[in-house]
Amino acid sequence: MLKVSKRQFVLCSTAALCATAILPVAAQSSFPDRAVKIVVPFAPGGSSDSATRILAEQLSTKWKQSVVVENKPGANGSIGAAQVVRAAPDGTTLLLAPVSIGSVNLFLKNPGFDPLTDLVPVTQIAEGDYVLSVRNDVPAKTMAEFGTYARNNPGKVFDGTFGGGSMLAFQQFADQMKFQRQSVSYRGEALALNALMAGEVHAVLSTLTAARPFIDSGRIKALGIPSKLRSPIAPNIAAADESGAKGFYVNFWFGLMAPKGTPDEVRKKINADVAEVLAQAQVKGRLYSMGLIAKPSSAEAFGKLVQFESTRWLETAQRAGIQPQ
């Protein structure tokens, strides 16, 4: 029988405690030890997709590891989100979470996961403005005039959406303007805008970033930005109050989430490194040129934002009678 002296026991116990204490530090300092994937739950071409690629490029340089952006569109973002939920909770598979992430359950009866409990927040990345754009042949110059046009042509005016966020934001606008929507859903923002230019739909509420080139070139026309103030990157476009839609204020944001169970130390490491990247003048400049404001946050603050938007969109969906399919 092996005998262990009291002194040996104390030394071993102390060593074990010390080893346990440094495990979180080791986990943080060694991350990532292999490639990292950021899943974008919609098609390529949107502003948040482009911003994610900028972030991935910078993180790859910082981490000396490949950071891959993978687009997984479909089912209002639930296909991409489900992939991340099922991934190993080690920080190497992250979700680019859009403003609509908390509304997945509003559209699908059984998405197979709950975004508020099966994913954990890491950090916000950026935010930006939406803009309401219409076809050039739509007889409206303001948001209020479009509302009148839609009311006077029931069942004949179609809007294009590209996910839960744009769908619910347009629903809020329709509620305020008191018209019934006819909506066509697309797999991505770029596809919805292309449909608008092709004459398939009459209006799209999209990010200003994505719509601006088509607005500037005269291919579509902007009616207003759902904000109290005009956008500094498009000061010629009226804010909601000026366009007859006072109180219609919505913007978009996006951030990173990870599978439930991802160690806090790993999330803190990613959070700190993302904040460092977003603090770089050239990165902030590239985002700003796209109409985005870099806005890193604590994981806790981002989690509260996700919860707030989830509650807000639930109320909108209930008022509109939207039922999960």
N, C-alpha and C positions, 0 to 999 in steps of 0.2 A: 504493500500500500504506500502510495506516494505521500510523504509528509511535507507540508508547506508551513514554514515559520510565519509568525505574526508579521515580521518585517517584510518578508517576501510577499505576503498577502496584501499588505498596505501598498507596497511599491507597484504590484501588478494592478491593483484596483485604481491607483492614481493614474497609472499609464493608460488604463482603459478609459477612464473618465476624460483624460486629456485628448485621447484619440477621438472619442465621441464628440468632444467639443469642437475639434477642428474639421470634422466632416463637412459641415455646411460651407465653411470657407473653402475647403478643397473642391467641393462641388461647384461653387461659384467661380473659382479661379480656373478650373479646367474646362468650363463651358465656353464654346462648343468644341468637342473633340472630333466632330465629323460634320458633314454637310447639314445645312438647315433649309427647310422648305417653308415658304409662306404661301398658303393656299388662298387664292382670291376667288370668292364664290360667284363670280360673274365673268362675262366675256371680256377679252382684251379691248383696250381702246378708251376706257373711261379715265377720268382724272385720278381717281384713287388707285386704279391699276398702274397708271404712269408714275404716280408718287411712290407706290410700293416698290417699283423697279429702281427708282433713285435710291430709296432707303436700302434695298437689298445690295445694291452695288457698293454703297459705303460700308455697310456692315461686313460684307465679304472681305473688303480690304482691311477693316479693323480686326476681324476675327481670324483672318488668314484661313478661312474656310469658304467653300462654295455656299452661297445663299440663293436658292432657286425660287423663282416665282412660278406657281402653277395655277392656271385658271381652271376652275371647276364650276361652270355656270349651271343654272337650272333650279326649278322648284323654289323660286324666291330665295335663293342662297342656301337652301337646306342641304343640297348635295355636297357642296364644298365644306359646309360647317360639320356635317356628319362625318366626313373623312377625318377632320381634325379631332372630333370627339373620340373616334375609334383609335387614334394614334397613341403611341407610347407617351406617357406624361413626363417627358424628359426635356422639353423645350426645343427639340429639333423639328417639330411640326407645329406651325403657328397659323392662326386664322387672321386674315385681314377682315376685321369685323366692321361692316358698314352701319350706318345709322339705323337700319332696319333689322339688325341682328336679333333684337328682343321680340320681334313680331312674327317670327317663323311659325309659331303655334297658332297665329291668327288665320293663317292660310291653309295649313295642312292639319288634318285631324290627328295623324300619327306620324310625325316626322322622325320618330325613333330616338329623340333626345330633347332635352330642355336646355335652351341656350343660356338660361340664367343660372342653372345649377351644374350642367355638364361641361361648361367652359368657365375659365377664370380670367379676369382682366389682367393685362400686362401694362399697357400704356395707350393713351390716345396719341395719334400722330399729327393730324391736321384737321382743319375745318374750312368750309367755304360756302359760297352762296349758290342758291338755285336761281334759275331764271325761267319765266314762262315765255315760250316762243310759239309762234303760229306760222302756218303757211302764208305766203304773201297774198293769196287770194281771199283770206279771211277778212271780212269787213270790220276790223276792230283795231284800235290804236292803244287801248288801255285794257287793264285787267277787267275793269267794270264793264267795258263795252263787249268784251268776250263773254262775260257772264250773261249779258243781255242777248247776245247772238245765240248762245247755247240754249237759253230758256225759250227763245222764239223758234228754235228748230229742234224740238224734242226728238230724240232717236236718230238724228242725222249728223250730229257733231261727235267726232271720235277723238279721244286722247290716247297717246302712246305712253306706256309705262315700261319700266325695265327692272322691276323688283318691288319688294314690299314697301321700301321707303318712298319711292316715287309714287307708287299707287296710293298710299295713305296720305301723302302730302297733297296730291291732286284731289283726293276725296275731301280733305279739309277745305280746299279752295271751292270745290263744288258745293259743299255744305253752306259756306259763307255766301256764295253767289246764288244759292237756291236753284240749281239746275241738276237734272238727272244725267249721270255720266253714261257714255258708251265707250268702253275702254278696250284697247288692244295691248296685250302683253308681249314684250320682246325679251330676248335672252341677254341683252346688254344695252347700255346707254347709246353706244355708237349706232347700233342697229335701229333703235327708236328714232334717233335723229335722222338717219338715212331714210327711214319710212316717212318722216315728216317732209323731207325735201322731195321725196318721190310722190307725195300726195296721198299716201295711204291713210294718214290721220291728219287731224286739223291742228292739234296742239300737243306739245310735250313740255313737261316741267322737268328740266334737266339741270345738271350742274352748269354754272356759268362757264367754267373752264372748257367743257366739251362743246358748248353751243357757240361760244364767242367767235371762232373763225367763220362759222356759217352766217352769223349775224353781221359781222364786219364785211363779209363779201356780198351781203344782200340776198343770200339764198333763202333766208327765213327772217322774220322780224320779231324783235323782242318787245313784249308788252310791259314787263316789269319784273322787279326782283322782290321776292317775299321777305322784305327786311324793313326795318325802320329807316335805315340810311342807304344811300346809294353805295354801290361798290367802288372802291378806289381804283380798281382796274377797268371799270366800265362806267365812268361817271355820267355818260350820256343816257344811260338806261334808268328810267324812273324807279323809285322805291315804291313799296306797296301803297303807302298812304297817298302818294302823288298819283297813283294809277287807279284809285278808286277801290282799293282793297285793304283799307285800314284794319290792322289787327291780324292780317294773314302773314304771320312771321314764321318761317321755317328755314333752317339751314341744314347742311349735311356735315357729317364728320366721319372719321374712321380711325381705327386703332388696331392693336394686336391683342388677341386672346389666345389662350393655350388650353390643352385638355385639363380637366379636373385632376388634381393630384400632382401637377407639376410643382416641384419644390419651390418654396418661397425664394430661396437663395438664387435659383436660376432665373426666376421672374425678375428679381431685383437686378441681376446682372444685365438682362436684356433691357429692362427699363432704363438703367443708367446709360447703357451704350447707345440706345436710341436717342435719349435726351442729348447726349454728347454730339451725335451726328446731326441732329436737328438744330443744334446751336451754331453749326458752321455757317458762315455768311453765304458761301456759295450754294449750300443746300437750301437755305431759307430763300435765297434769291431765285433758285430754279422753281421752287414751289410757288413763290409769289407770282412769278411770270405765268403760272398756270391758274392763278386765281385762288391759291390755297395759302392759308396762314399756318405755319408750323406751330403746333400746340401740344408738346409733350406734357404728360401729367403723371401723377402717382397712380399706382394700380387701384388704390381705394377710390380716388376721384373719378377714374374712368369707369369703375364698377357702378358708382352712383349715377353717372350719366347714362349708362346702358339701362339701368333700372328706371330712371326718369322717363326716357324715351319709350320704353316698353309700356309703361302705364299710360302715357300720353296717346300712343297709337292704339292701345286697347280701347280707350274711350272713343276715339274716332271710328274704329271698326264697329263698335257697338251701336253708335248713332246711325251708321250707314247700313246696319244690318248685314255686314259682311260675315259670312259663315265659312269655317274651314272646310276644304274639299277633301 
